[in-house]
Amino acid sequence: AQTSHENRRHWAMTDGYSADSSLTPDVRRTLRNRSRYETANNAYAKGMVLTVAGDTIGTGPRPQIQSENNELNRQIERAFYEWSNEIHLAEKLRAMRLAKAIDGEAFALLINNPALSCPVKLDLKLIEAERITSPLTEWDWHKLVDGIEFDEFDNPLLYYMLRYHPGDSHGS
């Protein structure tokens, strides 16, 4: 715990701020951009995050129904397999795991997709981290942190999402 002449520069940028205070949206944006750049330009970093995503998600989730009715079990498992293939669930989950490793967070919406050919129209829409952000008029700093509003137990209540990515040239 001592600060000496040898380690003074090493500890010069330390502070006693909370994570929410020190990791402002600008700081998080900088960290995200640097992490993305490093992963895109460093084969070791890219290999590590691809390995984590591949090992975590693999070929995707597969339910194993164990009711008394074996035929019903097979039908449910087959329907899940067909639905997950149609929405590319494994690829989306791997992309989310990559985003978690690189950006520090991942977001998705469960949506109704009428264009799906399977009877279940549920789909997963991935959301880039930059789109989750606080409104310009933040009213309660203790409950709202970078686009996520929390209750008194720190459970997320609401997510504030931009209609377009802030770096998108044709969004408004």
C-alpha positions as CSV (number, residue, x, y, z in Angstrom):
1,A,0.0,0.0,0.0
2,Q,3.0,2.3,-0.1
3,T,3.6,4.8,-2.8
4,S,7.3,5.2,-3.5
5,H,9.4,7.1,-6.0
6,E,9.5,3.8,-8.1
7,N,5.7,3.2,-8.3
8,R,4.4,6.8,-8.1
9,R,3.8,7.0,-11.9
10,H,2.2,3.6,-12.0
11,W,-0.5,4.6,-9.5
12,A,-0.9,8.3,-10.7
13,M,-4.2,7.7,-12.5
14,T,-6.0,5.8,-9.7
15,D,-9.1,7.3,-8.1
16,G,-11.8,6.4,-5.6
17,Y,-14.8,6.8,-8.0
18,S,-17.5,4.2,-8.3
19,A,-17.5,2.1,-11.5
20,D,-20.5,4.1,-12.8
21,S,-18.8,7.4,-12.1
22,S,-15.4,6.5,-13.6
23,L,-16.7,4.6,-16.6
24,T,-18.7,7.3,-18.2
25,P,-20.3,6.8,-21.6
26,D,-17.3,8.5,-23.2
27,V,-14.9,6.2,-21.4
28,R,-16.9,3.1,-22.3
29,R,-17.1,4.2,-26.0
30,T,-13.3,4.6,-26.0
31,L,-12.7,1.2,-24.4
32,R,-15.2,-0.4,-26.8
33,N,-13.5,1.2,-29.9
34,R,-10.0,0.2,-28.7
35,S,-11.1,-3.3,-27.9
36,R,-12.7,-3.7,-31.3
37,Y,-9.6,-2.3,-33.0
38,E,-7.3,-4.6,-31.1
39,T,-9.4,-7.7,-31.7
40,A,-9.7,-6.9,-35.5
41,N,-5.9,-6.3,-35.8
42,N,-4.4,-8.8,-33.3
43,A,-4.6,-12.4,-34.3
44,Y,-4.0,-13.6,-30.8
45,A,-6.9,-11.5,-29.4
46,K,-9.2,-12.5,-32.2
47,G,-8.3,-16.2,-31.7
48,M,-9.0,-16.0,-28.0
49,V,-12.5,-14.4,-28.4
50,L,-13.4,-16.7,-31.2
51,T,-12.4,-19.7,-29.0
52,V,-14.5,-18.4,-26.1
53,A,-17.5,-17.9,-28.3
54,G,-17.2,-21.2,-30.0
55,D,-16.6,-23.2,-26.8
56,T,-19.4,-21.4,-24.9
57,I,-22.1,-21.7,-27.6
58,G,-20.9,-24.6,-29.7
59,T,-23.6,-25.7,-32.2
60,G,-26.3,-24.0,-30.1
61,P,-28.8,-25.1,-27.5
62,R,-30.6,-28.4,-27.9
63,P,-33.5,-29.2,-25.6
64,Q,-33.8,-32.8,-24.3
65,I,-37.5,-33.3,-23.5
66,Q,-38.1,-36.2,-21.1
67,S,-41.8,-36.6,-20.8
68,E,-43.5,-40.0,-20.7
69,N,-44.5,-39.6,-24.4
70,N,-41.4,-40.3,-26.5
71,E,-43.0,-39.3,-29.8
72,L,-44.1,-35.9,-28.4
73,N,-40.5,-35.5,-27.1
74,R,-39.1,-36.0,-30.6
75,Q,-41.7,-33.7,-32.1
76,I,-40.8,-30.9,-29.7
77,E,-37.1,-31.3,-30.1
78,R,-37.5,-31.4,-33.9
79,A,-39.6,-28.2,-33.9
80,F,-37.0,-26.4,-31.8
81,Y,-34.2,-27.6,-34.1
82,E,-36.1,-26.3,-37.2
83,W,-36.9,-23.0,-35.5
84,S,-33.4,-22.4,-34.2
85,N,-31.9,-23.2,-37.6
86,E,-34.3,-20.8,-39.4
87,I,-33.5,-17.9,-37.1
88,H,-29.8,-18.8,-37.0
89,L,-29.9,-19.0,-33.2
90,A,-26.4,-20.5,-32.7
91,E,-24.8,-17.8,-34.9
92,K,-26.6,-15.0,-33.1
93,L,-25.7,-16.4,-29.7
94,R,-22.0,-16.7,-30.8
95,A,-22.2,-13.1,-32.0
96,M,-23.5,-12.0,-28.6
97,R,-20.8,-13.9,-26.8
98,L,-18.2,-12.2,-29.1
99,A,-19.8,-8.8,-28.2
100,K,-19.7,-9.6,-24.5
101,A,-15.9,-10.5,-24.8
102,I,-15.0,-7.5,-27.0
103,D,-17.5,-4.7,-26.1
104,G,-18.1,-5.8,-22.5
105,E,-21.9,-6.2,-23.0
106,A,-24.4,-7.7,-25.4
107,F,-28.0,-6.8,-26.1
108,A,-30.9,-8.5,-28.0
109,L,-34.6,-8.2,-28.4
110,L,-37.1,-11.0,-28.7
111,I,-39.3,-9.9,-31.6
112,N,-42.2,-11.2,-33.7
113,N,-40.9,-12.0,-37.2
114,P,-43.8,-12.8,-39.6
115,A,-41.4,-13.6,-42.4
116,L,-40.4,-16.8,-40.7
117,S,-41.7,-19.9,-42.4
118,C,-42.0,-22.0,-39.2
119,P,-45.1,-21.8,-37.1
120,V,-43.2,-20.0,-34.3
121,K,-42.6,-16.4,-35.3
122,L,-40.3,-15.6,-32.4
123,D,-36.9,-14.2,-33.5
124,L,-33.8,-12.7,-31.8
125,K,-32.7,-9.3,-33.0
126,L,-29.2,-8.3,-32.0
127,I,-28.6,-4.7,-30.7
128,E,-25.3,-3.0,-30.8
129,A,-24.1,-1.6,-27.4
130,E,-23.9,2.0,-28.7
131,R,-27.7,2.0,-29.2
132,I,-28.3,1.5,-25.5
133,T,-27.8,5.0,-24.0
134,S,-29.4,7.4,-21.5
135,P,-31.8,10.1,-22.8
136,L,-30.4,13.5,-23.0
137,T,-32.3,14.6,-20.0
138,E,-31.1,12.2,-17.2
139,W,-33.2,12.9,-14.2
140,D,-32.0,10.4,-11.6
141,W,-28.3,9.5,-11.8
142,H,-28.7,6.8,-9.1
143,K,-31.3,4.8,-11.0
144,L,-30.1,5.4,-14.6
145,V,-26.7,4.2,-15.8
146,D,-25.8,4.6,-19.5
147,G,-29.2,3.7,-20.9
148,I,-30.3,1.2,-18.2
149,E,-32.8,2.1,-15.5
150,F,-32.5,0.1,-12.3
151,D,-34.9,-0.4,-9.4
152,E,-33.9,-0.1,-5.7
153,F,-32.5,-3.6,-5.8
154,D,-30.3,-2.9,-8.8
155,N,-32.5,-5.0,-11.1
156,P,-32.8,-3.6,-14.7
157,L,-36.2,-2.1,-15.3
158,L,-35.9,-0.3,-18.6
159,Y,-33.4,-0.1,-21.5
160,Y,-33.3,3.2,-23.5
161,M,-32.5,2.4,-27.1
162,L,-31.7,4.7,-30.0
163,R,-33.6,4.0,-33.2
164,Y,-30.3,4.0,-35.1
165,H,-26.7,3.4,-34.3
166,P,-25.1,6.8,-33.5
167,G,-22.3,6.2,-35.9
168,D,-24.6,5.3,-38.8
169,S,-24.3,7.8,-41.6
170,H,-27.9,7.4,-42.9
171,G,-29.7,7.1,-39.5
172,S,-31.6,10.0,-37.9
